[in-house]
Structure formats: C-alpha cells, structure tokens
C-alpha cells in the first residue's frame, strides 16, 4: 500500500554531487539576489550557487522543526532556485536542484496542492534529462523514481510503480554505491512489500561513505535509513 501522499517526498533528494561541487563558499547569501553573480555561463559560479541551494535545503529540511517556518523558508528557496535555473538554463544541474526543492515543498505543504508541485518537479527532471541524462551520477533517475512511486496513480496523479522501479534500478546501475540511489530503492521495495531485499539495499546505503561538505544532509539521511531498516525488520517480524 502506498504511504500517505508525498509524506516521504519531503526527504527528496540529498543527491550524490560530490563530483560536481567545488570547495569554494557559496556566492549567494540569505537576502542576496542571485543576479549578483555576473558570469551566468561560468561553471565555477554555477557550482557555488548550487552549493548554496544545497546547503540551504539541508538546513531547512533537517534543522528547522517548525512546519510553518519550514514551509515559508522552502518557498523562498524555491524562488531562488528558479532564478538560478534561468541563469544557467543550458545546464542540467540547476533543473535537478530546482526539482529537489519543489518536491520537498510538496511534501511539507501536503494536500491537493502538493500534486501540482510534484508535477512541476517531474517536468524539471525531464528537462534536465533532455540536457544531460548523466548529470549528478544518475540523480535524475533517483528523483523520477521517487516521484513515480510516491505520487498516487491515475486518475488522481501520475504515479506508476513499474516506471518507478525502472528509474530506480537505472539510478543504481549508474551509481551503485551511492547513499541516495540505494535509499530510495530500498524505500520503494518496502512500499512493494519486498522487505528482505529492502533491508539488504538499505544496509548498503548505510555503508556509503560520507560526502564532502554534506554533514547535515548525510546525518539526516542516515537517520532516515535506520528508521526504514527498523520498519522493514518489523514487517518481517525480525
């Protein structure tokens, strides 16, 4: 049985972007216009701006406990992400992170409005795929897979378990040892009642190495993995 619509979508998607990120501090600060970045086609500037979005996302998702404040701040981050995407519209990575933030907001807000946000996130990911399907080591397919199994199916939404499995397995093929591709595949397997396999996949996710500059995101993700393993074991009666 599918879980409550988009509850777990709020954890989408702490992606494997260590190979993409630079070590520099982000160029964008809270309250600072993204238009201050001058070189819109400069890969270094784009990396800094995406790093800002990534760090802000992790802070809002994992460190802000008040739901109303979380929704407010994630909404503001959605606007910044949209501006970053416009600045670097020839690259897939900004579309992916705009989709992450949009889908997370769907999970926070819930209700029927969440479906529209999920649809928007799907379109952003499909656009990213058209630009570069290899971007962020298969993150597009991890994200699409998560959306397809968490959103209700027809006639309410676009959810489709077969498509979800295809996308999630493709993501694991592209990045077999990543924490996120394994986490979301494991979550899908729990949703499908494949508990023993889910435990194996989730334990593999838990063994993934720490990612540079991802302390907050990794800590939050590992807590989610441990909770999911406990859920699967309880279902098995272990």
N, C-alpha and C positions, 0 to 999 in steps of 0.2 A: 504494500500500500504506500502510495506517495505520502510524504510528510506534508505538514501544513505548508501551503503555497508560499514559497520564497522565504521561509524562515531561515533555512540554511544558506539561502542565496546571499545573505548578508555577510558570509565569510568569503565570497568570491573576490578575489583570487590573488593570493600572495605569490606572484609568479617568479619563475626562475630566470632572473635577469642579471645575474652576476656578470655574465659575459658582456652585457651591454653597458653596465653602469661605469661611470668614471668615478674617481675618488674625490673630485672637487666638491665644494659645498654648493648647494642649490642656489640658483640665481634669483629665485622668487621667494619673497618673504610674505608673511601674512599681511594683507592690506596693500601689497605692492602689485601694480599692474604688470601682467605678463608682456605688455607691449614694450616694456623697458629693455627686453632682450633684442639686440639690434640685428644679429645675423640669423635670420629665420631658417636658413639652409645650413647653418653651421652645426655639424654633428655634436660638437662639444657642448654648445649652448642647448641643443635639444636634450642631450643626456642630463644636463643639470636641471632643466625644467621638469623632466620626467622623474628625476630623483626627488625633486621637491614634492611632486604629486604622490609619489610612492610613500615617502616618509609621513606626509600629512595624512594620507589614507590610513596607514598603520596606526598612527596616533588616535585618529578619530574612531576607528573600528575597535581597537583593543584597549585604549586607555580612558576614553570618555564613557562613563557609565550611565549618565542621564540620557534617556532616549530622545527627549525633545531637543536637547542640546546637540546630541549626536546627529539627528536628522537635519538640524539647522546648519551645522558645520559641513556635513557631507553635501548638502545642497549648494553651499558656497563653493566647495571644491569641485563640484560638477561644472559650475560656470567657468572656473579657471581651467579645468581640463578641456572644455570645449574651445577655449581661446588658444590653448597650446596646440590642439589638433589643427586649428585653422592656420597657425603659424608654420607647422611642419606637415602640411597635408599630403606631401609626397611620400611620407614615411608611414610604415605600418604601426610602429610602436605607440605613437600618441593615440591612435584609434583604439588600441588594445587597452591602454590605461583609462581612457575615457569610458570604455565599456565596463571595466572593473568598477569604477566609481559609480557609474549609473546603476549597475546591477546591485551593488551594495546598498545604494539608496533605496532600491526597490525592496530589498529585504528589511530595511529599517522601517520604511513607511507602511508596507503591507497593504492589504486591501486591493480593491479593483485597480487602483491607480498603479499598483506595482506591475501589473501586466503590461501596461504601456511602456514603462521603463525597461522591462525585460525585453520587449520587442525592439526598443531603441538600442539596447546593448547588443542584441543579436545582429542588427544591421551594421553596427560599428565593427563588429568582429568579422562579418562577411566582407566589409570593405577592406579591412586590414588583410584578410586572406587574399583578396584580389591584388593587393600591392606586393605582399611578400608572405607566403604561407609558412616560411621557415622562421619568421620573426619570433624572438624570445623563446627559442627552443621548443616550439610546439604549444606555446601558451594559448594561441588562438583556439586550438582544438580542445585543450583542457577547459577553456571558458565556454565554448559552444556546448561541449558535452554536459557540463554542469547545468547550463541553462535548459537544455533539452530534457533532462530528467527531473528538474525541479519545478518547471512550469507545467501546469495542467495541460492535458491534451485536448483535441477537438471535442466539443465545439467551443470550449472556453478559451483555450490558448494553443500554442504551437508545440507543446511538449510531445516527445516521441522517444520512447525508451530504446528502440532499435538505433535511431540516429545517435542517441546519447552514447550507447555502447561503442558504436563505430568511431565516434570522435575521441572518446576517452582512451580507447585502445590505440588509436593512431598517435595520440599525445604521448602515451607510454613508450611506444616504439621510437619516437623521436627523442625522448629524454627519459630513459627507463629508470634512472636512479633519482629523479627529482622528487622533492617532497610534495609538490602540489599535484603533479600528474598522478602519483600514487594515492595521495589523499582523496582526491575527487573520484578516482576509480573505485577506491575502497568504499567511499560513501555510496556510490551507485550500486555496488554489489550488496551492501546492506539493504538498500531500498528494494533490491530484487530478491532478497531472501537468501543470498549466497554467502552465508555468514562465515564459513570456514575459509573460503577464498578471500573474503574481505579482511579477515584478521591477518592473513599472510601478507596481503598487499599493504595494509596499514602499518604493520610492523616494519616492512621495507621502507615505507615513508618516514617512520620514526627514526630509522637509522641513517637518513640522509644527512650529509654534513651541513654544518652551519654556513650561512651565506654572508659574504662581506656586507657590512652596513645594514643588516636585516635583523638586528637583535629583537626589536619589538615584534616584528612580523613572525619571526621564527618561533619565539616564545608562545605567541598566541596560537599559531598553527599546531605546535606540538601538544598544547593543551587540548585542542580540538581532536587531534589524532588519538590521544589517550582516552578521551571520552568515547570516541567512536569504537575503539577496541573493546572497551568495557561493555558498550551496548551490544556489540556482536557476540561477545562471550556470554552475556546474559541470555541472549536469544538462543544460543546453543545449549544453555544450561551448564556452561563450564564454570 
